[in-house]
Amino acid sequence: MRVTIAFLNQKLLQLRNKADFMEAYRLLLFRSLIADDTAHIVDAWRMFHSMA
């Protein structure tokens, strides 16, 4: 699981530099679910639903 989290963290930094925030929030949601950390789930949900 550590390798997966490290990969997602690296990918999140790359997406932040590219300003691809929709993909970043999607990966942040995956990372939160994998790590069993619910801190960012609400933020990601709000981001996806604010675009509608």
mmCIF entry with sequence, helices, sheets and N, C-alpha, C, O atoms, coordinates in Angstrom:
data_MODEL
# 
_entry.id   MODEL 
# 
_entity.id                         1 
_entity.type                       polymer 
_entity.pdbx_number_of_molecules   1 
# 
_entity_poly.entity_id                      1 
_entity_poly.type                           'polypeptide(L)' 
_entity_poly.nstd_linkage                   no 
_entity_poly.nstd_monomer                   no 
_entity_poly.pdbx_seq_one_letter_code       MRVTIAFLNQKLLQLRNKADFMEAYRLLLFRSLIADDTAHIVDAWRMFHSMA 
_entity_poly.pdbx_seq_one_letter_code_can   MRVTIAFLNQKLLQLRNKADFMEAYRLLLFRSLIADDTAHIVDAWRMFHSMA 
_entity_poly.pdbx_strand_id                 A 
# 
loop_
_entity_poly_seq.entity_id 
_entity_poly_seq.num 
_entity_poly_seq.mon_id 
_entity_poly_seq.hetero 
1 1  MET n 
1 2  ARG n 
1 3  VAL n 
1 4  THR n 
1 5  ILE n 
1 6  ALA n 
1 7  PHE n 
1 8  LEU n 
1 9  ASN n 
1 10 GLN n 
1 11 LYS n 
1 12 LEU n 
1 13 LEU n 
1 14 GLN n 
1 15 LEU n 
1 16 ARG n 
1 17 ASN n 
1 18 LYS n 
1 19 ALA n 
1 20 ASP n 
1 21 PHE n 
1 22 MET n 
1 23 GLU n 
1 24 ALA n 
1 25 TYR n 
1 26 ARG n 
1 27 LEU n 
1 28 LEU n 
1 29 LEU n 
1 30 PHE n 
1 31 ARG n 
1 32 SER n 
1 33 LEU n 
1 34 ILE n 
1 35 ALA n 
1 36 ASP n 
1 37 ASP n 
1 38 THR n 
1 39 ALA n 
1 40 HIS n 
1 41 ILE n 
1 42 VAL n 
1 43 ASP n 
1 44 ALA n 
1 45 TRP n 
1 46 ARG n 
1 47 MET n 
1 48 PHE n 
1 49 HIS n 
1 50 SER n 
1 51 MET n 
1 52 ALA n 
# 
_struct_asym.id          A 
_struct_asym.entity_id   1 
# 
loop_
_struct_conf.conf_type_id 
_struct_conf.id 
_struct_conf.pdbx_PDB_helix_id 
_struct_conf.beg_label_comp_id 
_struct_conf.beg_label_asym_id 
_struct_conf.beg_label_seq_id 
_struct_conf.pdbx_beg_PDB_ins_code 
_struct_conf.end_label_comp_id 
_struct_conf.end_label_asym_id 
_struct_conf.end_label_seq_id 
_struct_conf.pdbx_end_PDB_ins_code 
_struct_conf.beg_auth_comp_id 
_struct_conf.beg_auth_asym_id 
_struct_conf.beg_auth_seq_id 
_struct_conf.end_auth_comp_id 
_struct_conf.end_auth_asym_id 
_struct_conf.end_auth_seq_id 
_struct_conf.pdbx_PDB_helix_class 
_struct_conf.details 
_struct_conf.pdbx_PDB_helix_length 
HELX_P HELX_P1 AA1 ARG A 2  ? LYS A 18 ? ARG A 2  LYS A 18 1 ? 17 
HELX_P HELX_P2 AA2 PHE A 21 ? ALA A 35 ? PHE A 21 ALA A 35 1 ? 15 
HELX_P HELX_P3 AA3 ILE A 41 ? SER A 50 ? ILE A 41 SER A 50 1 ? 10 
# 
_struct_conf_type.id          HELX_P 
_struct_conf_type.criteria    ? 
_struct_conf_type.reference   ? 
# 
loop_
_atom_site.group_PDB 
_atom_site.id 
_atom_site.type_symbol 
_atom_site.label_atom_id 
_atom_site.label_alt_id 
_atom_site.label_comp_id 
_atom_site.label_asym_id 
_atom_site.label_entity_id 
_atom_site.label_seq_id 
_atom_site.pdbx_PDB_ins_code 
_atom_site.Cartn_x 
_atom_site.Cartn_y 
_atom_site.Cartn_z 
_atom_site.occupancy 
_atom_site.B_iso_or_equiv 
_atom_site.pdbx_formal_charge 
_atom_site.auth_seq_id 
_atom_site.auth_comp_id 
_atom_site.auth_asym_id 
_atom_site.auth_atom_id 
_atom_site.pdbx_PDB_model_num 
ATOM 1   N N  . MET A 1 1  ? 0.818   -1.183 0.000   1.00 0.00 ? 1  MET A N  1 
ATOM 2   C CA . MET A 1 1  ? 0.000   0.000  0.000   1.00 0.00 ? 1  MET A CA 1 
ATOM 3   C C  . MET A 1 1  ? 0.875   1.265  0.000   1.00 0.00 ? 1  MET A C  1 
ATOM 4   O O  . MET A 1 1  ? 0.481   2.281  -0.572  1.00 0.00 ? 1  MET A O  1 
ATOM 5   N N  . ARG A 1 2  ? 2.028   1.216  0.620   1.00 0.00 ? 2  ARG A N  1 
ATOM 6   C CA . ARG A 1 2  ? 2.914   2.385  0.654   1.00 0.00 ? 2  ARG A CA 1 
ATOM 7   C C  . ARG A 1 2  ? 3.367   2.785  -0.746  1.00 0.00 ? 2  ARG A C  1 
ATOM 8   O O  . ARG A 1 2  ? 3.477   3.970  -1.061  1.00 0.00 ? 2  ARG A O  1 
ATOM 9   N N  . VAL A 1 3  ? 3.626   1.791  -1.572  1.00 0.00 ? 3  VAL A N  1 
ATOM 10  C CA . VAL A 1 3  ? 4.069   2.081  -2.941  1.00 0.00 ? 3  VAL A CA 1 
ATOM 11  C C  . VAL A 1 3  ? 2.944   2.782  -3.706  1.00 0.00 ? 3  VAL A C  1 
ATOM 12  O O  . VAL A 1 3  ? 3.194   3.724  -4.458  1.00 0.00 ? 3  VAL A O  1 
ATOM 13  N N  . THR A 1 4  ? 1.732   2.330  -3.517  1.00 0.00 ? 4  THR A N  1 
ATOM 14  C CA . THR A 1 4  ? 0.583   2.936  -4.188  1.00 0.00 ? 4  THR A CA 1 
ATOM 15  C C  . THR A 1 4  ? 0.392   4.379  -3.743  1.00 0.00 ? 4  THR A C  1 
ATOM 16  O O  . THR A 1 4  ? 0.179   5.266  -4.570  1.00 0.00 ? 4  THR A O  1 
ATOM 17  N N  . ILE A 1 5  ? 0.466   4.612  -2.443  1.00 0.00 ? 5  ILE A N  1 
ATOM 18  C CA . ILE A 1 5  ? 0.311   5.968  -1.908  1.00 0.00 ? 5  ILE A CA 1 
ATOM 19  C C  . ILE A 1 5  ? 1.430   6.871  -2.419  1.00 0.00 ? 5  ILE A C  1 
ATOM 20  O O  . ILE A 1 5  ? 1.183   8.021  -2.785  1.00 0.00 ? 5  ILE A O  1 
ATOM 21  N N  . ALA A 1 6  ? 2.653   6.357  -2.446  1.00 0.00 ? 6  ALA A N  1 
ATOM 22  C CA . ALA A 1 6  ? 3.787   7.146  -2.942  1.00 0.00 ? 6  ALA A CA 1 
ATOM 23  C C  . ALA A 1 6  ? 3.594   7.491  -4.419  1.00 0.00 ? 6  ALA A C  1 
ATOM 24  O O  . ALA A 1 6  ? 3.874   8.614  -4.838  1.00 0.00 ? 6  ALA A O  1 
ATOM 25  N N  . PHE A 1 7  ? 3.117   6.525  -5.206  1.00 0.00 ? 7  PHE A N  1 
ATOM 26  C CA . PHE A 1 7  ? 2.854   6.775  -6.624  1.00 0.00 ? 7  PHE A CA 1 
ATOM 27  C C  . PHE A 1 7  ? 1.786   7.850  -6.798  1.00 0.00 ? 7  PHE A C  1 
ATOM 28  O O  . PHE A 1 7  ? 1.936   8.759  -7.614  1.00 0.00 ? 7  PHE A O  1 
ATOM 29  N N  . LEU A 1 8  ? 0.708   7.739  -6.026  1.00 0.00 ? 8  LEU A N  1 
ATOM 30  C CA . LEU A 1 8  ? -0.366  8.723  -6.130  1.00 0.00 ? 8  LEU A CA 1 
ATOM 31  C C  . LEU A 1 8  ? 0.107   10.112 -5.706  1.00 0.00 ? 8  LEU A C  1 
ATOM 32  O O  . LEU A 1 8  ? -0.277  11.111 -6.315  1.00 0.00 ? 8  LEU A O  1 
ATOM 33  N N  . ASN A 1 9  ? 0.930   10.181 -4.674  1.00 0.00 ? 9  ASN A N  1 
ATOM 34  C CA . ASN A 1 9  ? 1.470   11.474 -4.242  1.00 0.00 ? 9  ASN A CA 1 
ATOM 35  C C  . ASN A 1 9  ? 2.305   12.117 -5.342  1.00 0.00 ? 9  ASN A C  1 
ATOM 36  O O  . ASN A 1 9  ? 2.202   13.318 -5.593  1.00 0.00 ? 9  ASN A O  1 
ATOM 37  N N  . GLN A 1 10 ? 3.134   11.307 -5.996  1.00 0.00 ? 10 GLN A N  1 
ATOM 38  C CA . GLN A 1 10 ? 3.961   11.814 -7.094  1.00 0.00 ? 10 GLN A CA 1 
ATOM 39  C C  . GLN A 1 10 ? 3.081   12.292 -8.246  1.00 0.00 ? 10 GLN A C  1 
ATOM 40  O O  . GLN A 1 10 ? 3.320   13.352 -8.823  1.00 0.00 ? 10 GLN A O  1 
ATOM 41  N N  . LYS A 1 11 ? 2.076   11.509 -8.570  1.00 0.00 ? 11 LYS A N  1 
ATOM 42  C CA . LYS A 1 11 ? 1.164   11.865 -9.657  1.00 0.00 ? 11 LYS A CA 1 
ATOM 43  C C  . LYS A 1 11 ? 0.378   13.134 -9.314  1.00 0.00 ? 11 LYS A C  1 
ATOM 44  O O  . LYS A 1 11 ? 0.132   13.964 -10.189 1.00 0.00 ? 11 LYS A O  1 
ATOM 45  N N  . LEU A 1 12 ? -0.016  13.287 -8.048  1.00 0.00 ? 12 LEU A N  1 
ATOM 46  C CA . LEU A 1 12 ? -0.728  14.491 -7.623  1.00 0.00 ? 12 LEU A CA 1 
ATOM 47  C C  . LEU A 1 12 ? 0.133   15.741 -7.798  1.00 0.00 ? 12 LEU A C  1 
ATOM 48  O O  . LEU A 1 12 ? -0.363  16.785 -8.220  1.00 0.00 ? 12 LEU A O  1 
ATOM 49  N N  . LEU A 1 13 ? 1.402   15.636 -7.479  1.00 0.00 ? 13 LEU A N  1 
ATOM 50  C CA . LEU A 1 13 ? 2.304   16.776 -7.666  1.00 0.00 ? 13 LEU A CA 1 
ATOM 51  C C  . LEU A 1 13 ? 2.438   17.141 -9.143  1.00 0.00 ? 13 LEU A C  1 
ATOM 52  O O  . LEU A 1 13 ? 2.465   18.320 -9.495  1.00 0.00 ? 13 LEU A O  1 
ATOM 53  N N  . GLN A 1 14 ? 2.522   16.131 -10.002 1.00 0.00 ? 14 GLN A N  1 
ATOM 54  C CA . GLN A 1 14 ? 2.618   16.385 -11.439 1.00 0.00 ? 14 GLN A CA 1 
ATOM 55  C C  . GLN A 1 14 ? 1.352   17.062 -11.955 1.00 0.00 ? 14 GLN A C  1 
ATOM 56  O O  . GLN A 1 14 ? 1.419   17.996 -12.755 1.00 0.00 ? 14 GLN A O  1 
ATOM 57  N N  . LEU A 1 15 ? 0.208   16.588 -11.496 1.00 0.00 ? 15 LEU A N  1 
ATOM 58  C CA . LEU A 1 15 ? -1.058  17.171 -11.942 1.00 0.00 ? 15 LEU A CA 1 
ATOM 59  C C  . LEU A 1 15 ? -1.229  18.596 -11.432 1.00 0.00 ? 15 LEU A C  1 
ATOM 60  O O  . LEU A 1 15 ? -1.789  19.447 -12.123 1.00 0.00 ? 15 LEU A O  1 
ATOM 61  N N  . ARG A 1 16 ? -0.747  18.849 -10.223 1.00 0.00 ? 16 ARG A N  1 
ATOM 62  C CA . ARG A 1 16 ? -0.810  20.211 -9.682  1.00 0.00 ? 16 ARG A CA 1 
ATOM 63  C C  . ARG A 1 16 ? 0.027   21.158 -10.540 1.00 0.00 ? 16 ARG A C  1 
ATOM 64  O O  . ARG A 1 16 ? -0.388  22.283 -10.819 1.00 0.00 ? 16 ARG A O  1 
ATOM 65  N N  . ASN A 1 17 ? 1.190   20.703 -10.951 1.00 0.00 ? 17 ASN A N  1 
ATOM 66  C CA . ASN A 1 17 ? 2.051   21.534 -11.793 1.00 0.00 ? 17 ASN A CA 1 
ATOM 67  C C  . ASN A 1 17 ? 1.433   21.792 -13.166 1.00 0.00 ? 17 ASN A C  1 
ATOM 68  O O  . ASN A 1 17 ? 1.670   22.836 -13.773 1.00 0.00 ? 17 ASN A O  1 
ATOM 69  N N  . LYS A 1 18 ? 0.643   20.839 -13.649 1.00 0.00 ? 18 LYS A N  1 
ATOM 70  C CA . LYS A 1 18 ? -0.037  20.997 -14.937 1.00 0.00 ? 18 LYS A CA 1 
ATOM 71  C C  . LYS A 1 18 ? -1.369  21.739 -14.798 1.00 0.00 ? 18 LYS A C  1 
ATOM 72  O O  . LYS A 1 18 ? -2.006  22.064 -15.800 1.00 0.00 ? 18 LYS A O  1 
ATOM 73  N N  . ALA A 1 19 ? -1.789  22.005 -13.561 1.00 0.00 ? 19 ALA A N  1 
ATOM 74  C CA . ALA A 1 19 ? -3.071  22.662 -13.261 1.00 0.00 ? 19 ALA A CA 1 
ATOM 75  C C  . ALA A 1 19 ? -4.257  21.826 -13.741 1.00 0.00 ? 19 ALA A C  1 
ATOM 76  O O  . ALA A 1 19 ? -5.275  22.376 -14.161 1.00 0.00 ? 19 ALA A O  1 
ATOM 77  N N  . ASP A 1 20 ? -4.128  20.507 -13.681 1.00 0.00 ? 20 ASP A N  1 
ATOM 78  C CA . ASP A 1 20 ? -5.218  19.593 -14.032 1.00 0.00 ? 20 ASP A CA 1 
ATOM 79  C C  . ASP A 1 20 ? -5.927  19.198 -12.732 1.00 0.00 ? 20 ASP A C  1 
ATOM 80  O O  . ASP A 1 20 ? -5.714  18.111 -12.194 1.00 0.00 ? 20 ASP A O  1 
ATOM 81  N N  . PHE A 1 21 ? -6.772  20.105 -12.245 1.00 0.00 ? 21 PHE A N  1 
ATOM 82  C CA . PHE A 1 21 ? -7.334  19.928 -10.915 1.00 0.00 ? 21 PHE A CA 1 
ATOM 83  C C  . PHE A 1 21 ? -8.436  18.875 -10.849 1.00 0.00 ? 21 PHE A C  1 
ATOM 84  O O  . PHE A 1 21 ? -8.622  18.255 -9.802  1.00 0.00 ? 21 PHE A O  1 
ATOM 85  N N  . MET A 1 22 ? -9.161  18.659 -11.924 1.00 0.00 ? 22 MET A N  1 
ATOM 86  C CA . MET A 1 22 ? -10.189 17.610 -11.901 1.00 0.00 ? 22 MET A CA 1 
ATOM 87  C C  . MET A 1 22 ? -9.544  16.239 -11.720 1.00 0.00 ? 22 MET A C  1 
ATOM 88  O O  . MET A 1 22 ? -10.005 15.435 -10.909 1.00 0.00 ? 22 MET A O  1 
ATOM 89  N N  . GLU A 1 23 ? -8.492  15.975 -12.466 1.00 0.00 ? 23 GLU A N  1 
ATOM 90  C CA . GLU A 1 23 ? -7.780  14.696 -12.324 1.00 0.00 ? 23 GLU A CA 1 
ATOM 91  C C  . GLU A 1 23 ? -7.110  14.611 -10.954 1.00 0.00 ? 23 GLU A C  1 
ATOM 92  O O  . GLU A 1 23 ? -7.051  13.538 -10.355 1.00 0.00 ? 23 GLU A O  1 
ATOM 93  N N  . ALA A 1 24 ? -6.609  15.732 -10.466 1.00 0.00 ? 24 ALA A N  1 
ATOM 94  C CA . ALA A 1 24 ? -5.973  15.746 -9.142  1.00 0.00 ? 24 ALA A CA 1 
ATOM 95  C C  . ALA A 1 24 ? -6.987  15.404 -8.056  1.00 0.00 ? 24 ALA A C  1 
ATOM 96  O O  . ALA A 1 24 ? -6.679  14.631 -7.148  1.00 0.00 ? 24 ALA A O  1 
ATOM 97  N N  . TYR A 1 25 ? -8.181  15.962 -8.135  1.00 0.00 ? 25 TYR A N  1 
ATOM 98  C CA . TYR A 1 25 ? -9.205  15.638 -7.141  1.00 0.00 ? 25 TYR A CA 1 
ATOM 99  C C  . TYR A 1 25 ? -9.640  14.184 -7.247  1.00 0.00 ? 25 TYR A C  1 
ATOM 100 O O  . TYR A 1 25 ? -9.937  13.547 -6.236  1.00 0.00 ? 25 TYR A O  1 
ATOM 101 N N  . ARG A 1 26 ? -9.678  13.657 -8.463  1.00 0.00 ? 26 ARG A N  1 
ATOM 102 C CA . ARG A 1 26 ? -10.035 12.240 -8.636  1.00 0.00 ? 26 ARG A CA 1 
ATOM 103 C C  . ARG A 1 26 ? -8.994  11.348 -7.962  1.00 0.00 ? 26 ARG A C  1 
ATOM 104 O O  . ARG A 1 26 ? -9.346  10.407 -7.251  1.00 0.00 ? 26 ARG A O  1 
ATOM 105 N N  . LEU A 1 27 ? -7.711  11.646 -8.185  1.00 0.00 ? 27 LEU A N  1 
ATOM 106 C CA . LEU A 1 27 ? -6.656  10.860 -7.551  1.00 0.00 ? 27 LEU A CA 1 
ATOM 107 C C  . LEU A 1 27 ? -6.627  11.076 -6.042  1.00 0.00 ? 27 LEU A C  1 
ATOM 108 O O  . LEU A 1 27 ? -6.323  10.154 -5.286  1.00 0.00 ? 27 LEU A O  1 
ATOM 109 N N  . LEU A 1 28 ? -6.940  12.286 -5.608  1.00 0.00 ? 28 LEU A N  1 
ATOM 110 C CA . LEU A 1 28 ? -7.006  12.560 -4.175  1.00 0.00 ? 28 LEU A CA 1 
ATOM 111 C C  . LEU A 1 28 ? -8.108  11.737 -3.523  1.00 0.00 ? 28 LEU A C  1 
ATOM 112 O O  . LEU A 1 28 ? -7.945  11.254 -2.402  1.00 0.00 ? 28 LEU A O  1 
ATOM 113 N N  . LEU A 1 29 ? -9.218  11.578 -4.215  1.00 0.00 ? 29 LEU A N  1 
ATOM 114 C CA . LEU A 1 29 ? -10.302 10.736 -3.714  1.00 0.00 ? 29 LEU A CA 1 
ATOM 115 C C  . LEU A 1 29 ? -9.850  9.283  -3.630  1.00 0.00 ? 29 LEU A C  1 
ATOM 116 O O  . LEU A 1 29 ? -10.095 8.624  -2.620  1.00 0.00 ? 29 LEU A O  1 
ATOM 117 N N  . PHE A 1 30 ? -9.199  8.774  -4.663  1.00 0.00 ? 30 PHE A N  1 
ATOM 118 C CA . PHE A 1 30 ? -8.675  7.404  -4.629  1.00 0.00 ? 30 PHE A CA 1 
ATOM 119 C C  . PHE A 1 30 ? -7.692  7.220  -3.482  1.00 0.00 ? 30 PHE A C  1 
ATOM 120 O O  . PHE A 1 30 ? -7.747  6.229  -2.754  1.00 0.00 ? 30 PHE A O  1 
ATOM 121 N N  . ARG A 1 31 ? -6.792  8.186  -3.330  1.00 0.00 ? 31 ARG A N  1 
ATOM 122 C CA . ARG A 1 31 ? -5.781  8.113  -2.267  1.00 0.00 ? 31 ARG A CA 1 
ATOM 123 C C  . ARG A 1 31 ? -6.442  8.087  -0.887  1.00 0.00 ? 31 ARG A C  1 
ATOM 124 O O  . ARG A 1 31 ? -6.024  7.331  -0.010  1.00 0.00 ? 31 ARG A O  1 
ATOM 125 N N  . SER A 1 32 ? -7.458  8.900  -0.701  1.00 0.00 ? 32 SER A N  1 
ATOM 126 C CA . SER A 1 32 ? -8.163  8.935  0.578   1.00 0.00 ? 32 SER A CA 1 
ATOM 127 C C  . SER A 1 32 ? -8.859  7.613  0.864   1.00 0.00 ? 32 SER A C  1 
ATOM 128 O O  . SER A 1 32 ? -8.852  7.133  1.997   1.00 0.00 ? 32 SER A O  1 
ATOM 129 N N  . LEU A 1 33 ? -9.452  7.033  -0.156  1.00 0.00 ? 33 LEU A N  1 
ATOM 130 C CA . LEU A 1 33 ? -10.134 5.752  0.036   1.00 0.00 ? 33 LEU A CA 1 
ATOM 131 C C  . LEU A 1 33 ? -9.147  4.623  0.316   1.00 0.00 ? 33 LEU A C  1 
ATOM 132 O O  . LEU A 1 33 ? -9.412  3.762  1.156   1.00 0.00 ? 33 LEU A O  1 
ATOM 133 N N  . ILE A 1 34 ? -8.019  4.621  -0.377  1.00 0.00 ? 34 ILE A N  1 
ATOM 134 C CA . ILE A 1 34 ? -7.010  3.581  -0.172  1.00 0.00 ? 34 ILE A CA 1 
ATOM 135 C C  . ILE A 1 34 ? -6.388  3.697  1.210   1.00 0.00 ? 34 ILE A C  1 
ATOM 136 O O  . ILE A 1 34 ? -6.176  2.688  1.882   1.00 0.00 ? 34 ILE A O  1 
ATOM 137 N N  . ALA A 1 35 ? -6.096  4.915  1.636   1.00 0.00 ? 35 ALA A N  1 
ATOM 138 C CA . ALA A 1 35 ? -5.420  5.142  2.916   1.00 0.00 ? 35 ALA A CA 1 
ATOM 139 C C  . ALA A 1 35 ? -6.400  5.149  4.089   1.00 0.00 ? 35 ALA A C  1 
ATOM 140 O O  . ALA A 1 35 ? -5.982  5.296  5.237   1.00 0.00 ? 35 ALA A O  1 
ATOM 141 N N  . ASP A 1 36 ? -7.686  4.993  3.819   1.00 0.00 ? 36 ASP A N  1 
ATOM 142 C CA . ASP A 1 36 ? -8.720  5.032  4.857   1.00 0.00 ? 36 ASP A CA 1 
ATOM 143 C C  . ASP A 1 36 ? -8.663  6.359  5.615   1.00 0.00 ? 36 ASP A C  1 
ATOM 144 O O  . ASP A 1 36 ? -8.810  6.408  6.837   1.00 0.00 ? 36 ASP A O  1 
ATOM 145 N N  . ASP A 1 37 ? -8.448  7.419  4.858   1.00 0.00 ? 37 ASP A N  1 
ATOM 146 C CA . ASP A 1 37 ? -8.380  8.774  5.403   1.00 0.00 ? 37 ASP A CA 1 
ATOM 147 C C  . ASP A 1 37 ? -9.532  9.561  4.795   1.00 0.00 ? 37 ASP A C  1 
ATOM 148 O O  . ASP A 1 37 ? -9.542  9.824  3.592   1.00 0.00 ? 37 ASP A O  1 
ATOM 149 N N  . THR A 1 38 ? -10.489 9.932  5.615   1.00 0.00 ? 38 THR A N  1 
ATOM 150 C CA . THR A 1 38 ? -11.698 10.569 5.095   1.00 0.00 ? 38 THR A CA 1 
ATOM 151 C C  . THR A 1 38 ? -11.603 12.090 5.029   1.00 0.00 ? 38 THR A C  1 
ATOM 152 O O  . THR A 1 38 ? -12.597 12.754 4.734   1.00 0.00 ? 38 THR A O  1 
ATOM 153 N N  . ALA A 1 39 ? -10.443 12.645 5.295   1.00 0.00 ? 39 ALA A N  1 
ATOM 154 C CA . ALA A 1 39 ? -10.305 14.101 5.357   1.00 0.00 ? 39 ALA A CA 1 
ATOM 155 C C  . ALA A 1 39 ? -10.594 14.781 4.020   1.00 0.00 ? 39 ALA A C  1 
ATOM 156 O O  . ALA A 1 39 ? -11.139 15.885 4.009   1.00 0.00 ? 39 ALA A O  1 
ATOM 157 N N  . HIS A 1 40 ? -10.250 14.169 2.911   1.00 0.00 ? 40 HIS A N  1 
ATOM 158 C CA . HIS A 1 40 ? -10.383 14.828 1.608   1.00 0.00 ? 40 HIS A CA 1 
ATOM 159 C C  . HIS A 1 40 ? -11.574 14.338 0.794   1.00 0.00 ? 40 HIS A C  1 
ATOM 160 O O  . HIS A 1 40 ? -11.824 14.846 -0.299  1.00 0.00 ? 40 HIS A O  1 
ATOM 161 N N  . ILE A 1 41 ? -12.302 13.371 1.302   1.00 0.00 ? 41 ILE A N  1 
ATOM 162 C CA . ILE A 1 41 ? -13.417 12.813 0.534   1.00 0.00 ? 41 ILE A CA 1 
ATOM 163 C C  . ILE A 1 41 ? -14.500 13.865 0.311   1.00 0.00 ? 41 ILE A C  1 
ATOM 164 O O  . ILE A 1 41 ? -15.023 13.984 -0.797  1.00 0.00 ? 41 ILE A O  1 
ATOM 165 N N  . VAL A 1 42 ? -14.839 14.616 1.329   1.00 0.00 ? 42 VAL A N  1 
ATOM 166 C CA . VAL A 1 42 ? -15.872 15.647 1.200   1.00 0.00 ? 42 VAL A CA 1 
ATOM 167 C C  . VAL A 1 42 ? -15.424 16.738 0.233   1.00 0.00 ? 42 VAL A C  1 
ATOM 168 O O  . VAL A 1 42 ? -16.220 17.211 -0.578  1.00 0.00 ? 42 VAL A O  1 
ATOM 169 N N  . ASP A 1 43 ? -14.164 17.140 0.312   1.00 0.00 ? 43 ASP A N  1 
ATOM 170 C CA . ASP A 1 43 ? -13.648 18.170 -0.602  1.00 0.00 ? 43 ASP A CA 1 
ATOM 171 C C  . ASP A 1 43 ? -13.723 17.706 -2.050  1.00 0.00 ? 43 ASP A C  1 
ATOM 172 O O  . ASP A 1 43 ? -14.120 18.471 -2.929  1.00 0.00 ? 43 ASP A O  1 
ATOM 173 N N  . ALA A 1 44 ? -13.347 16.468 -2.299  1.00 0.00 ? 44 ALA A N  1 
ATOM 174 C CA . ALA A 1 44 ? -13.395 15.933 -3.660  1.00 0.00 ? 44 ALA A CA 1 
ATOM 175 C C  . ALA A 1 44 ? -14.838 15.844 -4.150  1.00 0.00 ? 44 ALA A C  1 
ATOM 176 O O  . ALA A 1 44 ? -15.126 16.176 -5.300  1.00 0.00 ? 44 ALA A O  1 
ATOM 177 N N  . TRP A 1 45 ? -15.741 15.398 -3.286  1.00 0.00 ? 45 TRP A N  1 
ATOM 178 C CA . TRP A 1 45 ? -17.154 15.299 -3.658  1.00 0.00 ? 45 TRP A CA 1 
ATOM 179 C C  . TRP A 1 45 ? -17.701 16.675 -4.032  1.00 0.00 ? 45 TRP A C  1 
ATOM 180 O O  . TRP A 1 45 ? -18.397 16.815 -5.037  1.00 0.00 ? 45 TRP A O  1 
ATOM 181 N N  . ARG A 1 46 ? -17.389 17.679 -3.235  1.00 0.00 ? 46 ARG A N  1 
ATOM 182 C CA . ARG A 1 46 ? -17.858 19.042 -3.524  1.00 0.00 ? 46 ARG A CA 1 
ATOM 183 C C  . ARG A 1 46 ? -17.294 19.557 -4.844  1.00 0.00 ? 46 ARG A C  1 
ATOM 184 O O  . ARG A 1 46 ? -17.996 20.215 -5.611  1.00 0.00 ? 46 ARG A O  1 
ATOM 185 N N  . MET A 1 47 ? -16.044 19.260 -5.100  1.00 0.00 ? 47 MET A N  1 
ATOM 186 C CA . MET A 1 47 ? -15.417 19.719 -6.342  1.00 0.00 ? 47 MET A CA 1 
ATOM 187 C C  . MET A 1 47 ? -16.110 19.109 -7.553  1.00 0.00 ? 47 MET A C  1 
ATOM 188 O O  . MET A 1 47 ? -16.401 19.807 -8.525  1.00 0.00 ? 47 MET A O  1 
ATOM 189 N N  . PHE A 1 48 ? -16.373 17.808 -7.495  1.00 0.00 ? 48 PHE A N  1 
ATOM 190 C CA . PHE A 1 48 ? -17.013 17.146 -8.630  1.00 0.00 ? 48 PHE A CA 1 
ATOM 191 C C  . PHE A 1 48 ? -18.443 17.627 -8.833  1.00 0.00 ? 48 PHE A C  1 
ATOM 192 O O  . PHE A 1 48 ? -18.900 17.746 -9.970  1.00 0.00 ? 48 PHE A O  1 
ATOM 193 N N  . HIS A 1 49 ? -19.149 17.903 -7.755  1.00 0.00 ? 49 HIS A N  1 
ATOM 194 C CA . HIS A 1 49 ? -20.535 18.323 -7.885  1.00 0.00 ? 49 HIS A CA 1 
ATOM 195 C C  . HIS A 1 49 ? -20.682 19.818 -8.146  1.00 0.00 ? 49 HIS A C  1 
ATOM 196 O O  . HIS A 1 49 ? -21.756 20.261 -8.554  1.00 0.00 ? 49 HIS A O  1 
ATOM 197 N N  . SER A 1 50 ? -19.654 20.590 -7.925  1.00 0.00 ? 50 SER A N  1 
ATOM 198 C CA . SER A 1 50 ? -19.739 22.018 -8.222  1.00 0.00 ? 50 SER A CA 1 
ATOM 199 C C  . SER A 1 50 ? -19.581 22.282 -9.718  1.00 0.00 ? 50 SER A C  1 
ATOM 200 O O  . SER A 1 50 ? -19.937 23.358 -10.198 1.00 0.00 ? 50 SER A O  1 
ATOM 201 N N  . MET A 1 51 ? -19.051 21.311 -10.453 1.00 0.00 ? 51 MET A N  1 
ATOM 202 C CA . MET A 1 51 ? -18.843 21.476 -11.891 1.00 0.00 ? 51 MET A CA 1 
ATOM 203 C C  . MET A 1 51 ? -20.125 21.227 -12.683 1.00 0.00 ? 51 MET A C  1 
ATOM 204 O O  . MET A 1 51 ? -20.196 21.575 -13.861 1.00 0.00 ? 51 MET A O  1 
ATOM 205 N N  . ALA A 1 52 ? -21.134 20.633 -12.053 1.00 0.00 ? 52 ALA A N  1 
ATOM 206 C CA . ALA A 1 52 ? -22.373 20.270 -12.755 1.00 0.00 ? 52 ALA A CA 1 
ATOM 207 C C  . ALA A 1 52 ? -23.228 21.468 -13.080 1.00 0.00 ? 52 ALA A C  1 
ATOM 208 O O  . ALA A 1 52 ? -24.300 21.320 -13.668 1.00 0.00 ? 52 ALA A O  1 
# 
